Amino acid sequence: MNEEHHEELIKGVARAQKLLLENSPQAIYIYFDDVHKVCNKKFAALLGYKSPAAWAKMDAPLADVVEKDQPKVVDAYGKASEKLAASKIDISLKNVKTGAIIKTGLVMVPIVFNGHIFVMHFLQ
């Protein structure tokens, strides 16, 4: 698949989930791959980014997760994207501005848009 197609997919899923992204009390991000992802304002602010667009520009989203929890996130993402199974894990994230550690639950849910699998992440 080409870069332009992936960009259109993430824009499309963001439009489809706009109501949820803008109105949920939870911090949320939707992930297609390291380059193609979107988050809500709550998620960006929690992690110290100026905007959802600033977070989406980052090429290494796992960098926000403390190193010891990164394998858990990768495993849960695999279950969601390959086995189409939702899961909940406990992780710690780092705020990029302050360095503060945020302990949270992360729920990953597979969603389908235009025949492609995305994983929606909800922080608890």
Sequence and secondary structure as in RCSB ss.txt:
>XXXX:A:sequence
MNEEHHEELIKGVARAQKLLLENSPQAIYIYFDDVHKVCNKKFAALLGYKSPAAWAKMDAPLADVVEKDQPKVVD
AYGKASEKLAASKIDISLKNVKTGAIIKTGLVMVPIVFNGHIFVMHFLQ
>XXXX:A:secstr
  HHHHHHHHHHHHHHTHHHHHH SS EEEESSSSSEEE HHHHHHTT SSHHHHHH S GGGGB GGGHHHHHH
HHHHHHHS   EEEEEEEE TTT  EEEEEEEEEEEEETTEEEEEEEE 
